[in-house]
Amino acid sequence: MFDAISIYFNHLIYGYYPYLVGTVFLIGSLMRYDHGQFTWKTGSSQMLSSKNMRLASNLFHVGIIVIFFGHLFGMLTPHWMYDRFLDPGTKQLLAIVVGGIAGAMCVVGGAMLLHRRLTNVRVRASSSTMDTAILGLIVFQAALGMVTILFSLGHMDGEMMVTLASWAQAIVFFGGGAAYYLEEVSWIYKLHIFIGLTIILLFPFSRLVHVWSVPFGYITRRYQLVRRRG
């Protein structure tokens, strides 16, 4: 009975939930852009309090960008594309080192930003509940990712990374039977995946939508000249 319930929820959360998340993520972002462009912003509070803001923001954003692209390429790159020059164990070691550094940056920077948002009266007054909740969830997720490193050190053959990558590729490329890959996976990885999916689900309803508006135009635009009067 218990095994049947466990299998049911495993398929529900890791087989169907990702597609619900993806649908809400895409349609929700489009609807937010179409109907709520005045809310499409970072909601920066730097004018209210700039103490340690630059350090915290840089640590958080650099860390989370490295984590994002590390997961993107690490999870979605088919094994046959790198197996000739990079074995799974080496890939896992590389992920632990780079991910560990980026994760530490994200946790420290995010914790500083969260502490500022909760304790600074002016910043707290200008923050919505979702602003605080999504930041707290991201910091928790990054910390959870750091904990998974301890579990990964127990099996450095890389098989766990291959299993998780196989699940992600089965989901993204509609391979079918994705949930089966996670049936024997440790709870810590499952929780990490679930929280990550939930952050993506909340994406359209939070300030995270500003990610869609990365100002690449600043790289190629002409310099702005500012002259004094007189």
C-alpha positions in Angstrom: 0.0 0.0 0.0 2.7 2.4 1.0 4.8 1.5 -2.0 1.8 2.1 -4.3 1.2 5.6 -2.8 4.9 6.4 -3.0 5.0 5.5 -6.7 1.8 7.5 -7.4 3.3 10.7 -5.9 6.6 10.1 -7.5 4.9 10.0 -10.9 2.6 13.0 -10.0 5.4 15.2 -8.8 8.3 14.2 -11.2 6.3 13.1 -14.2 3.4 15.5 -14.5 4.2 18.5 -12.2 7.1 19.7 -14.4 4.7 20.1 -17.4 2.2 22.1 -15.2 5.1 24.2 -14.1 6.3 24.8 -17.7 2.8 25.7 -18.9 2.2 28.2 -16.1 5.8 29.6 -16.6 5.3 30.4 -20.3 1.6 31.4 -20.4 1.9 33.3 -17.1 4.9 35.3 -18.3 3.2 36.2 -21.6 0.0 37.3 -19.8 2.0 39.3 -17.2 3.9 41.0 -20.1 0.7 41.7 -22.0 -1.6 42.8 -19.1 0.9 44.1 -16.4 3.8 45.9 -18.0 3.9 48.5 -15.3 4.7 45.6 -12.8 7.5 44.3 -15.1 10.4 45.6 -13.1 13.1 44.6 -10.7 11.6 46.7 -7.9 15.1 47.9 -6.8 15.3 49.3 -3.3 18.9 50.5 -3.5 17.7 54.2 -3.2 16.2 53.4 0.1 19.3 51.8 1.6 22.6 51.1 -0.2 24.6 49.7 2.8 26.4 46.5 1.6 23.9 46.4 -1.3 26.6 46.2 -4.0 28.5 43.4 -2.4 25.3 41.4 -1.6 23.8 41.9 -5.0 26.9 41.0 -6.9 27.5 37.8 -4.9 23.9 36.8 -5.3 23.5 37.5 -9.0 26.9 36.1 -10.1 26.3 33.0 -8.0 22.8 32.4 -9.3 23.8 33.0 -13.0 26.6 30.4 -12.7 24.3 28.0 -11.0 21.6 28.5 -13.7 23.9 27.9 -16.7 25.7 25.1 -14.9 22.4 23.3 -14.4 21.2 24.1 -17.9 24.2 22.7 -19.7 25.0 20.0 -17.1 21.5 18.5 -17.0 20.5 18.9 -20.7 23.7 18.0 -22.5 23.4 14.4 -23.7 26.0 12.1 -22.2 27.3 11.0 -25.7 28.4 14.6 -26.5 31.1 14.6 -23.8 31.8 11.0 -22.8 34.9 10.8 -25.0 36.8 13.5 -23.2 34.9 13.8 -19.8 33.8 10.8 -17.8 30.8 11.1 -15.4 33.0 11.1 -12.3 35.1 14.0 -13.5 32.0 15.9 -14.5 30.5 15.4 -11.1 33.7 16.7 -9.4 33.7 19.7 -11.7 30.1 20.3 -10.8 30.8 20.0 -7.1 33.7 22.5 -7.2 32.1 25.1 -9.5 28.6 24.6 -8.1 29.9 24.8 -4.5 31.7 28.1 -5.1 28.7 29.6 -6.9 26.3 28.2 -4.3 28.2 29.7 -1.5 28.2 33.1 -3.2 24.4 32.8 -3.8 23.7 31.8 -0.2 25.8 34.5 1.4 24.6 37.3 -1.0 21.0 36.1 -0.8 21.1 35.9 3.0 22.4 39.4 3.2 19.7 40.7 0.8 17.0 38.8 2.8 18.3 40.1 6.1 18.2 43.6 4.7 14.7 43.2 3.4 13.4 41.9 6.7 15.2 44.2 9.1 15.4 47.5 7.2 12.2 49.4 7.9 12.1 51.4 4.7 13.0 48.4 2.5 10.5 46.1 4.3 7.7 48.7 3.8 8.3 48.9 0.0 8.5 45.1 -0.4 5.6 42.8 -1.2 5.0 39.5 0.4 6.0 37.8 -2.8 9.3 39.7 -3.0 10.3 38.4 0.4 8.9 34.9 -0.2 10.6 34.3 -3.5 14.0 35.6 -2.2 13.7 33.4 0.8 12.8 30.4 -1.3 15.8 31.0 -3.6 18.2 31.2 -0.6 16.7 28.0 0.8 17.1 26.3 -2.5 20.7 27.4 -2.9 21.4 26.2 0.7 19.7 22.9 -0.1 21.9 22.6 -3.2 25.0 22.9 -0.9 23.7 20.1 1.2 23.3 17.8 -1.8 27.1 18.2 -2.3 27.6 16.3 0.9 25.5 13.4 -0.4 27.3 13.5 -3.8 30.7 13.1 -2.1 29.5 9.7 -1.0 29.3 8.4 -4.6 31.8 10.0 -6.9 31.3 7.6 -9.8 29.0 10.1 -11.5 26.1 7.7 -11.8 23.8 10.0 -9.8 24.5 12.9 -12.1 23.7 10.8 -15.1 20.4 9.7 -13.6 19.3 13.2 -12.8 20.4 14.4 -16.2 18.4 11.5 -17.8 15.3 12.6 -15.9 15.7 16.3 -17.0 16.3 15.3 -20.6 13.3 13.0 -20.6 11.1 15.9 -19.3 12.4 18.6 -21.7 12.6 16.4 -24.8 9.3 14.6 -24.0 11.1 11.2 -23.7 8.4 9.6 -21.6 8.7 7.7 -18.3 10.8 10.4 -16.7 9.5 9.7 -13.2 11.0 6.2 -13.3 14.6 7.7 -13.2 13.9 9.2 -9.7 12.3 6.2 -8.0 15.5 5.1 -6.3 17.0 8.6 -5.9 17.7 10.0 -2.4 15.0 12.3 -0.9 17.5 15.3 -0.8 17.7 15.4 -4.6 14.0 15.0 -4.9 13.3 17.9 -2.5 15.9 20.0 -4.4 14.1 19.3 -7.7 10.7 20.0 -6.2 11.7 23.4 -4.8 13.3 24.3 -8.0 10.2 23.5 -10.0 8.1 25.5 -7.5 10.3 28.6 -8.0 9.8 28.3 -11.8 6.0 28.0 -11.1 6.0 31.2 -9.1 8.2 33.0 -11.6 5.4 34.8 -13.5 3.9 36.1 -10.3 7.1 37.6 -8.8 9.8 40.2 -9.6 11.8 37.4 -11.3 10.1 38.3 -14.6 12.8 41.0 -15.0 15.1 38.2 -16.1 13.3 38.3 -19.5 14.4 41.9 -19.9 18.2 41.5 -19.7 19.6 44.7 -21.1 21.8 43.3 -23.8 21.4 46.6 -25.7 23.7 48.3 -23.3 26.6 46.3 -24.7 26.3 47.8 -28.2 24.7 51.2 -27.7 26.7 54.4 -28.1 28.2 56.1 -25.1 26.1 58.8 -23.5 27.9 62.1 -23.1 27.0 64.3 -20.2 28.3 67.9 -20.1 28.1 70.5 -17.4 26.1 73.7 -18.0 28.3 76.8 -18.6 
